[in-house]
C-alpha cells in the first residue's frame, strides 16, 4: 500500500510538471535570433535578447529560469504537504479504533511479568508487552497515553530483595516508549490523573518511605505538597475534584484517609477496618474501597467492601473471594475486581452491578501486584 502511494505521488508530480511545461512554453512566432557564447569562467551562455543579461533562455520553447523557479516552488509545496501528512498520520494513530478497555499491566505470578492484557467485559487478549517486567507498579492515563510508573523488579529469582525503579513508559496505542523517569525510584506506589497531570504518591524506595509527591504534566516532573506521613500499599482515587489516599501501611496498618485539593493535604474519614494492599475506584458516584490485608504473615486477607457515604465509610456486599494486591476498574456499568492473592495468586475476576458480585471471565494467568486502568 505504501509503494502504491509513492507511485501515485510521483505520477501526480509528473502531471504537475507537464502542466508547468505547457504553461511556460511559447509559440514559434515569438522566436528571435539567440546569442550564444561563453563567459570568463568558460560557462556556456545562451541569451534570447541582444541586450546582454536582459533576455530569457528557452529550450524547446520552455523558459528555463521560470521552470527552475516553478520547480523550487513545487518542491517547497511537496515538503509542506508531506509535513502535513505526517502530522495527520500522527493524529490518526491516536484516534481510538475501539471502545475503552481495561488494561492489566505487569505483576507477579511466581515470576515477574511484562505482559499486558486487554479486557472488554467478555474476553481477554494480549497487547504490546512492557519493555521490562516489573510488579508493584502504578498506571494512569494522561491525554492520549497510558503511563506505567515505577515498580519493583528482581535481578534474579534467588530470594534477594527487589529493586525499585524510576522508569516511566507511555503506550500511545501502538508501542511503549520511555518518557522522563520519576525523580525518585518508587515501588508499591499510587498514581492518579488529577487536574490534567499525573500524580505519584507514597510508596517505597529500598528501606526509605518517602513523603514526596510528584506531578507530571506530560513533559516535566515537579514536586507537589508532600504527604503528612509516609505510606505504601495505599489506594488512590480522584473524587469530586480531589485526590483521596486510603489506607496502606507504615510500620502499622492504616485506616487513615488523606484528601488533596491541589494545594494541601487534609485528614479525611478513616475506614472502618485498617488495611493495606487494597484497591479503590469511583463507582456510581461513590468511592469503593475493596479487599486488602489487615495483618501480618498472610493472616487477615479481606473480602471487605466499604463505600464512602458523606463523611462515613459503610460496608457493602463483600467480594466472593478475599484478596489483596488486587486491582479494580470500572467499565461500562460494571465494577470489575481482578486477580490478587489469597495464599496463592488469583486469576479470577468478579463483576459488581451495584447489588451483587458475579463471576466474570478470568484473566489469562494469575497475578498480584499489577496495575489496571481503563484506556
C-alpha positions as CSV (number, residue, x, y, z in Angstrom):
1,X,0.0,0.0,0.0
2,X,2.9,2.4,0.8
3,X,4.6,1.6,-2.5
4,X,1.3,2.3,-4.3
5,X,1.0,5.6,-2.5
6,X,4.5,6.6,-3.6
7,X,3.7,5.7,-7.2
8,X,0.6,7.9,-7.1
9,X,2.5,10.8,-5.6
10,X,5.2,10.5,-8.3
11,X,2.5,10.4,-11.0
12,X,0.9,13.5,-9.6
13,X,4.2,15.4,-9.6
14,X,4.8,14.3,-13.2
15,X,1.5,15.7,-14.2
16,X,2.1,19.0,-12.4
17,X,5.5,19.3,-14.2
18,X,3.8,18.6,-17.5
19,X,1.2,21.3,-16.9
20,X,4.0,23.8,-15.9
21,X,5.9,23.0,-19.1
22,X,2.8,23.5,-21.2
23,X,2.1,26.8,-19.4
24,X,5.6,28.1,-19.8
25,X,6.1,27.1,-23.4
26,X,6.0,29.9,-26.1
27,X,4.9,29.8,-29.7
28,X,7.3,29.6,-32.6
29,X,6.3,33.1,-33.7
30,X,8.0,34.5,-30.6
31,X,11.4,33.1,-31.5
32,X,14.3,35.5,-32.3
33,X,17.9,35.1,-33.0
34,X,19.8,33.9,-30.0
35,X,23.2,35.0,-28.7
36,X,25.4,32.0,-27.9
37,X,28.8,32.4,-26.2
38,X,31.0,31.6,-23.2
39,X,31.6,33.7,-20.1
40,X,35.0,34.3,-18.4
41,X,34.7,31.0,-16.5
42,X,34.1,29.0,-19.6
43,X,30.4,28.5,-19.0
44,X,28.0,28.3,-22.0
45,X,25.8,31.4,-22.2
46,X,22.6,31.4,-24.2
47,X,20.6,34.7,-24.3
48,X,17.5,35.2,-26.4
49,X,17.9,39.0,-26.4
50,X,20.6,41.2,-28.0
51,X,20.5,43.2,-24.8
52,X,23.1,41.5,-22.6
53,X,21.6,39.9,-19.5
54,X,18.1,41.1,-20.4
55,X,16.6,38.1,-22.1
56,X,15.4,34.6,-21.3
57,X,16.8,31.2,-22.0
58,X,14.3,28.9,-23.8
59,X,14.8,25.2,-24.5
60,X,12.2,23.8,-26.9
61,X,10.1,26.8,-26.2
62,X,10.3,26.4,-22.4
63,X,11.6,29.3,-20.2
64,X,14.4,27.6,-18.2
65,X,14.6,30.2,-15.5
66,X,10.9,30.2,-14.9
67,X,10.9,26.4,-14.9
68,X,13.6,26.4,-12.2
69,X,11.5,28.8,-10.1
70,X,8.4,26.7,-10.6
71,X,10.2,23.5,-9.6
72,X,11.6,25.1,-6.5
73,X,8.1,26.3,-5.5
74,X,6.7,22.8,-6.3
75,X,9.4,21.1,-4.1
76,X,8.6,23.5,-1.3
77,X,4.9,22.7,-1.6
78,X,5.7,19.0,-1.6
79,X,7.7,19.4,1.6
80,X,4.8,21.2,3.2
81,X,2.3,18.6,2.1
82,X,4.5,15.7,3.4
83,X,4.8,17.5,6.7
84,X,1.1,18.0,6.9
85,X,0.6,14.3,6.0
86,X,3.0,13.2,8.8
87,X,1.1,15.4,11.3
88,X,-2.2,13.9,10.1
89,X,-0.9,10.3,10.4
90,X,0.3,11.0,13.9
91,X,-3.1,12.3,14.9
92,X,-4.9,9.3,13.2
93,X,-2.8,6.9,15.3
94,X,-4.3,8.5,18.4
95,X,-7.9,8.1,17.2
96,X,-9.5,5.2,19.2
97,X,-10.3,2.2,16.9
98,X,-12.4,0.6,19.6
99,X,-14.3,1.4,22.8
100,X,-12.3,1.8,26.0
101,X,-10.9,-1.4,27.5
102,X,-9.5,-2.5,30.9
103,X,-5.7,-2.8,30.6
104,X,-3.9,-5.1,33.0
105,X,-0.2,-4.4,33.2
106,X,2.7,-6.3,34.7
107,X,2.6,-8.0,38.1
108,X,3.9,-11.1,39.8
109,X,2.9,-14.7,39.4
110,X,5.9,-16.6,40.6
111,X,7.9,-14.7,38.1
112,X,7.8,-11.0,37.2
113,X,5.6,-10.3,34.3
114,X,5.9,-7.8,31.4
115,X,2.6,-9.0,30.0
116,X,-0.2,-6.5,29.2
117,X,-3.8,-7.8,28.6
118,X,-6.9,-6.0,27.4
119,X,-10.5,-6.9,28.6
120,X,-13.7,-5.7,27.0
121,X,-16.0,-7.2,29.6
122,X,-16.4,-10.5,27.8
123,X,-13.0,-11.6,26.7
124,X,-9.2,-11.1,27.3
125,X,-6.4,-10.8,24.8
126,X,-2.8,-9.7,24.9
127,X,-1.3,-6.5,23.5
128,X,2.1,-4.8,23.4
129,X,4.2,-6.1,26.4
130,X,6.2,-3.8,28.7
131,X,9.8,-3.2,27.7
132,X,10.9,-4.9,31.0
133,X,8.9,-7.0,33.6
134,X,8.0,-5.5,36.9
135,X,5.4,-5.6,39.7
136,X,4.0,-3.3,42.4
137,X,3.8,-0.6,39.8
138,X,1.2,2.1,39.1
139,X,-0.6,3.1,35.9
140,X,-2.8,6.1,34.9
141,X,-4.0,7.7,31.7
142,X,-3.0,11.3,30.7
143,X,-4.2,12.8,27.4
144,X,-3.9,10.1,24.8
145,X,-1.3,7.9,26.6
146,X,-1.4,5.1,29.1
147,X,1.5,5.6,31.6
148,X,3.2,2.9,33.6
149,X,5.2,4.3,36.6
150,X,7.8,2.9,38.9
151,X,7.5,-0.6,40.4
152,X,9.8,-3.4,41.6
153,X,11.9,-5.9,39.9
154,X,14.3,-8.8,40.8
155,X,17.8,-9.1,39.5
156,X,17.3,-12.8,39.9
157,X,14.7,-15.0,41.4
158,X,17.0,-16.1,44.2
159,X,15.1,-14.7,47.2
160,X,17.1,-11.4,47.2
161,X,15.2,-8.2,47.9
162,X,13.6,-6.5,44.9
163,X,14.9,-3.3,43.5
164,X,12.8,-0.2,42.9
165,X,12.8,1.5,39.5
166,X,12.1,5.1,38.4
167,X,11.2,4.0,34.9
168,X,8.2,5.5,33.2
169,X,6.8,4.4,29.9
170,X,3.8,5.5,27.8
171,X,1.7,3.5,25.4
172,X,0.4,5.7,22.6
173,X,-1.8,2.9,21.3
174,X,0.9,1.2,19.3
175,X,4.2,0.8,21.2
176,X,5.7,1.6,24.6
177,X,8.2,4.4,24.7
178,X,10.2,5.9,27.5
179,X,9.5,9.3,29.0
180,X,11.2,11.3,31.7
181,X,11.7,9.0,34.7
182,X,10.4,9.6,38.2
183,X,12.6,11.9,40.3
184,X,12.9,9.1,42.8
185,X,12.6,5.3,42.2
186,X,9.3,4.1,43.7
187,X,7.6,0.7,44.3
188,X,4.3,0.0,45.9
189,X,3.2,3.5,44.9
190,X,-0.1,5.0,44.0
191,X,-0.8,7.2,40.9
192,X,-3.8,9.1,39.6
193,X,-4.6,11.7,36.9
194,X,-5.7,14.9,38.5
195,X,-6.1,18.4,37.0
196,X,-4.5,17.5,33.7
197,X,-1.4,15.9,35.3
198,X,-0.2,12.6,36.7
199,X,0.4,12.5,40.5
200,X,2.7,9.8,42.0
201,X,2.0,9.3,45.7
202,X,3.7,7.3,48.5
203,X,5.5,4.0,48.0
204,X,8.9,2.7,49.0
205,X,12.5,3.2,47.8
206,X,14.5,0.4,49.3
207,X,14.1,0.9,53.0
208,X,13.1,4.5,52.6
209,X,9.4,5.6,52.8
210,X,9.3,8.9,51.1
211,X,6.6,11.5,51.6
212,X,7.4,13.5,48.4
213,X,4.6,13.7,45.9
214,X,5.5,14.2,42.2
215,X,3.4,15.8,39.5
216,X,4.0,15.2,35.7
217,X,2.4,17.5,33.1
218,X,3.4,15.4,30.1
219,X,6.9,16.7,29.8
220,X,8.3,17.7,33.2
221,X,8.2,16.4,36.8
222,X,7.8,18.8,39.7
223,X,7.1,18.4,43.4
224,X,3.6,18.9,44.9
225,X,2.7,19.2,48.5
226,X,4.1,16.2,50.5
227,X,2.1,13.7,52.5
228,X,1.6,14.3,56.2
229,X,3.4,11.0,56.8
230,X,4.8,8.2,54.6
231,X,2.8,5.2,53.5
232,X,2.9,2.4,50.9
233,X,0.4,-0.1,49.5
234,X,-2.3,2.5,49.7
235,X,-5.1,3.2,47.3
236,X,-5.8,6.5,45.5
237,X,-8.7,7.8,43.5
238,X,-10.0,11.2,42.3
239,X,-13.4,12.1,43.6
240,X,-15.2,15.5,43.3
241,X,-12.0,17.1,42.0
242,X,-9.9,16.0,44.9
243,X,-7.4,13.1,45.5
244,X,-8.3,10.6,48.2
245,X,-5.5,8.4,49.5
246,X,-6.9,5.5,51.5
247,X,-5.2,3.0,53.9
248,X,-1.8,1.5,53.3
249,X,0.9,0.8,55.9
250,X,3.8,2.5,57.6
251,X,5.1,0.1,60.2
252,X,1.5,-0.5,61.2
253,X,-1.6,-1.0,59.0
254,X,-3.5,2.2,58.4
255,X,-7.2,3.2,58.3
256,X,-6.4,6.9,57.6
257,X,-7.7,8.7,54.6
258,X,-6.0,11.9,53.4
259,X,-7.5,14.3,50.9
260,X,-5.6,16.7,48.5
261,X,-7.3,19.7,46.9
262,X,-4.5,20.6,44.6
263,X,-2.7,22.7,47.2
264,X,-2.6,20.9,50.5
265,X,-3.4,17.6,52.2
266,X,-6.0,17.3,55.0
267,X,-7.4,14.4,57.1
268,X,-10.4,12.6,55.8
269,X,-12.7,10.0,57.3
270,X,-11.0,6.8,58.4
271,X,-12.1,3.4,57.1
272,X,-13.8,1.0,59.5
273,X,-11.0,-1.5,59.1
274,X,-7.3,-0.7,58.7
275,X,-5.9,-2.4,55.6
276,X,-3.1,-2.3,53.0
277,X,-2.7,-3.7,49.5
278,X,-6.3,-2.8,48.9
279,X,-7.7,-1.1,45.7
280,X,-10.2,1.7,45.3
281,X,-12.4,3.1,42.4
282,X,-15.2,5.6,41.9
283,X,-18.4,3.7,41.0
284,X,-21.9,5.1,40.8
285,X,-20.6,8.5,42.2
286,X,-19.2,6.9,45.4
287,X,-15.7,5.7,46.4
288,X,-15.4,2.0,46.9
289,X,-12.5,0.6,48.9
290,X,-12.1,-3.1,48.1
291,X,-10.2,-6.1,49.5
292,X,-6.8,-5.8,51.0
293,X,-5.0,-7.1,54.1
294,X,-5.4,-6.3,57.7
295,X,-2.5,-8.1,59.4
296,X,0.9,-9.7,59.0
297,X,2.1,-13.1,57.7
298,X,-0.8,-13.8,55.3
299,X,-3.4,-13.6,58.1
300,X,-6.2,-11.1,57.5
301,X,-6.9,-11.3,53.8
302,X,-10.1,-9.3,53.3
303,X,-13.2,-9.6,51.1
304,X,-14.4,-6.4,52.7
305,X,-16.0,-3.6,50.6
306,X,-16.5,-0.2,52.1
307,X,-18.3,2.8,50.4
308,X,-17.8,6.4,51.5
309,X,-21.2,7.9,52.1
310,X,-20.8,11.6,53.0
311,X,-18.2,11.5,55.7
312,X,-18.7,7.9,56.8
313,X,-17.4,4.6,55.4
314,X,-20.2,2.0,55.3
315,X,-19.9,-1.7,54.5
316,X,-21.4,-3.2,51.3
317,X,-21.8,-6.6,49.8
318,X,-18.4,-8.3,50.2
319,X,-16.3,-9.8,47.4
320,X,-16.9,-13.5,46.7
321,X,-13.2,-14.1,47.2
322,X,-11.0,-12.4,49.7
323,X,-7.9,-11.0,48.0
324,X,-5.1,-8.4,48.4
325,X,-2.6,-6.9,46.0
326,X,-5.6,-6.9,43.7
327,X,-6.8,-4.3,41.1
328,X,-10.1,-2.9,40.1
329,X,-11.6,-0.8,37.3
330,X,-15.0,0.5,36.1
331,X,-16.0,-0.4,32.6
332,X,-19.5,0.5,31.3
333,X,-22.0,-0.1,34.1
334,X,-19.9,-2.7,35.9
335,X,-17.2,-2.6,38.6
336,X,-14.5,-5.3,38.0
337,X,-12.2,-6.7,40.6
338,X,-9.3,-8.8,39.3
339,X,-6.6,-11.1,40.4
340,X,-4.6,-10.5,43.6
341,X,-3.5,-13.1,46.2
342,X,-5.1,-15.3,48.8
343,X,-2.5,-17.9,49.8
344,X,-2.0,-18.4,46.0
345,X,-2.1,-15.9,43.1
346,X,-5.5,-15.5,41.6
347,X,-6.8,-15.1,38.0
348,X,-10.4,-14.8,39.0
349,X,-12.5,-11.7,38.1
350,X,-15.7,-10.5,39.8
351,X,-18.2,-8.0,38.4
352,X,-20.4,-5.9,40.6
353,X,-23.6,-4.5,39.2
354,X,-24.5,-2.3,42.1
355,X,-26.2,-5.1,44.0
356,X,-24.3,-8.4,43.8
357,X,-20.9,-9.8,42.7
358,X,-20.9,-12.3,39.9
359,X,-18.0,-14.2,38.3
360,X,-16.6,-12.7,35.1
361,X,-14.1,-14.2,32.6
362,X,-10.8,-14.8,34.4
363,X,-7.5,-13.3,33.4
364,X,-5.3,-15.4,31.1
365,X,-2.9,-16.0,34.0
366,X,-3.0,-15.4,37.8
367,X,-1.1,-12.4,39.2
368,X,-0.8,-10.0,42.1
369,X,0.9,-6.6,42.4
370,X,-0.2,-5.5,38.9
371,X,-2.0,-2.3,37.7
372,X,-5.3,-2.0,36.0
373,X,-6.7,1.1,34.2
374,X,-9.3,1.9,31.6
375,X,-7.8,3.2,28.3
